[in-house]
Amino acid sequence: MSIVNSTLAQKRHSINYENNYPNFWIDIARVIATFLVIVNHVNEQLNFTVINNSTIVFQFVGGMGVPIFLGITGYIMINRNYTNKLKIERFSKNNLIPIVYSSVFWTIILALYSYFNMLSNTDELLKNLILQQ
C-alpha cells in the first residue's frame, strides 16, 4: 500500500513541462541569450586593445545574445490582437513609450559621458548622439 501511495505522490508532484509549461524553451533561450550578452560585455572589457582569433570568436558568439532576445520578443508578440484600438493604446503606453524614453535618456547620458570623459569636441558629441558610436 505504501508503494502505491508514494508512486501517486511522486506523480502528483512531478513536473510535466510539456503539458504544464509549453513554452519552457523560451526561458532556456533567455538564459542562453543572457549568458551570451554577458560574454560579449566581458570580452569587450578584457580585450579592449588586443584583437586575436579568440576575441573575434567571443565577439561573434556574444553578439548573438541580442538577436535571440529580439526573436523571443517577436515570438511572444506575434499572436497578440492589435486590431482593437484600446489594446494598441495600452501596448504603446506600457511597452513602447517607456522603451523610447529609456533609449533616448541613456543615449544622451552615454554621449555626455564620452564627451566629458574623453574630452571630445562638439562634432564627436553629435556623432555619438546621432550614430550611437
Wavefront OBJ file of the C-alpha trace (Angstrom):
o trace
v 0.000 0.000 0.000
v 2.772 2.459 0.847
v 4.487 1.871 -2.510
v 1.289 2.803 -4.340
v 0.833 5.928 -2.206
v 4.435 7.064 -2.742
v 4.117 6.496 -6.501
v 0.930 8.567 -6.620
v 2.597 11.305 -4.584
v 5.553 11.347 -6.971
v 3.229 11.647 -9.975
v 1.320 14.470 -8.325
v 4.473 16.436 -7.530
v 6.386 15.704 -10.714
v 6.526 18.483 -13.263
v 5.492 17.726 -16.792
v 6.912 20.652 -18.751
v 5.185 19.691 -21.975
v 1.683 19.888 -20.500
v 2.074 22.426 -17.691
v 4.506 24.805 -19.349
v 4.552 24.504 -23.147
v 6.933 27.450 -23.685
v 9.681 26.234 -21.391
v 12.141 26.657 -24.266
v 11.621 30.433 -24.094
v 13.132 30.501 -20.608
v 16.024 28.340 -21.788
v 16.595 30.719 -24.719
v 16.519 33.697 -22.314
v 19.168 32.087 -20.124
v 21.353 31.385 -23.168
v 20.853 34.910 -24.533
v 21.684 36.431 -21.138
v 24.862 34.371 -20.962
v 25.827 35.447 -24.494
v 25.304 39.136 -23.696
v 27.487 38.738 -20.595
v 30.168 37.016 -22.703
v 30.062 39.916 -25.154
v 30.443 42.567 -22.452
v 33.200 40.686 -20.627
v 35.024 40.194 -23.918
v 34.840 43.930 -24.614
v 36.287 44.747 -21.187
v 39.028 42.112 -21.158
v 40.174 42.531 -24.741
v 39.996 46.298 -25.050
v 43.019 46.717 -27.311
v 44.148 43.218 -28.277
v 42.452 41.677 -31.304
v 43.104 37.999 -31.905
v 41.144 34.938 -33.009
v 39.557 34.303 -29.609
v 38.432 37.933 -29.367
v 36.725 37.683 -32.738
v 35.050 34.380 -31.826
v 33.802 35.711 -28.474
v 32.573 38.894 -30.142
v 30.700 36.882 -32.774
v 29.210 34.385 -30.323
v 28.428 37.032 -27.710
v 26.806 39.214 -30.343
v 24.079 36.616 -30.848
v 22.504 37.403 -27.457
v 20.540 40.476 -28.533
v 19.130 38.880 -31.721
v 17.957 35.933 -29.606
v 16.159 38.366 -27.273
v 14.573 40.077 -30.281
v 13.442 36.727 -31.669
v 11.893 35.766 -28.337
v 10.074 39.103 -28.172
v 8.761 38.671 -31.701
v 7.565 35.156 -30.948
v 5.752 36.277 -27.816
v 4.138 39.271 -29.530
v 3.108 37.641 -32.817
v -0.202 36.188 -31.628
v -1.476 39.336 -29.942
v -4.551 41.073 -31.245
v -3.607 44.537 -32.494
v -6.917 45.384 -34.172
v -8.524 46.790 -31.033
v -7.635 50.468 -30.503
v -7.662 50.100 -26.714
v -5.121 47.259 -26.860
v -2.863 49.286 -29.157
v -3.022 52.257 -26.807
v -2.275 50.033 -23.806
v 0.681 48.451 -25.622
v 2.041 51.868 -26.590
v 1.607 53.280 -23.087
v 3.035 50.288 -21.210
v 5.688 48.995 -23.605
v 6.663 51.261 -26.486
v 6.845 54.703 -24.867
v 8.977 53.576 -21.875
v 11.438 51.909 -24.255
v 11.733 55.061 -26.367
v 12.205 57.279 -23.295
v 14.787 54.923 -21.857
v 16.697 54.720 -25.138
v 16.796 58.486 -25.584
v 17.780 59.062 -21.950
v 20.657 56.565 -21.959
v 21.879 57.679 -25.382
v 22.195 61.244 -24.082
v 23.842 60.114 -20.821
v 26.394 57.935 -22.631
v 27.129 60.632 -25.203
v 27.700 63.226 -22.473
v 29.860 60.785 -20.544
v 32.020 60.077 -23.571
v 32.202 63.792 -24.362
v 33.411 64.801 -20.912
v 35.457 61.686 -20.212
v 37.347 61.690 -23.490
v 37.467 65.474 -23.865
v 35.935 65.296 -27.303
v 34.707 68.184 -29.347
v 31.117 69.056 -30.221
v 31.273 67.168 -33.513
v 32.127 63.958 -31.664
v 29.259 64.533 -29.229
v 26.769 64.983 -32.079
v 28.142 61.933 -33.860
v 27.723 59.889 -30.679
v 24.178 61.141 -30.178
v 23.067 60.508 -33.744
v 25.045 57.410 -34.721
v 25.478 55.962 -31.211
v 29.133 55.148 -31.779
l 1 2 3 4 5 6 7 8 9 10 11 12 13 14 15 16 17 18 19 20 21 22 23 24 25 26 27 28 29 30 31 32 33 34 35 36 37 38 39 40 41 42 43 44 45 46 47 48 49 50 51 52 53 54 55 56 57 58 59 60 61 62 63 64 65 66 67 68 69 70 71 72 73 74 75 76 77 78 79 80 81 82 83 84 85 86 87 88 89 90 91 92 93 94 95 96 97 98 99 100 101 102 103 104 105 106 107 108 109 110 111 112 113 114 115 116 117 118 119 120 121 122 123 124 125 126 127 128 129 130 131 132 133
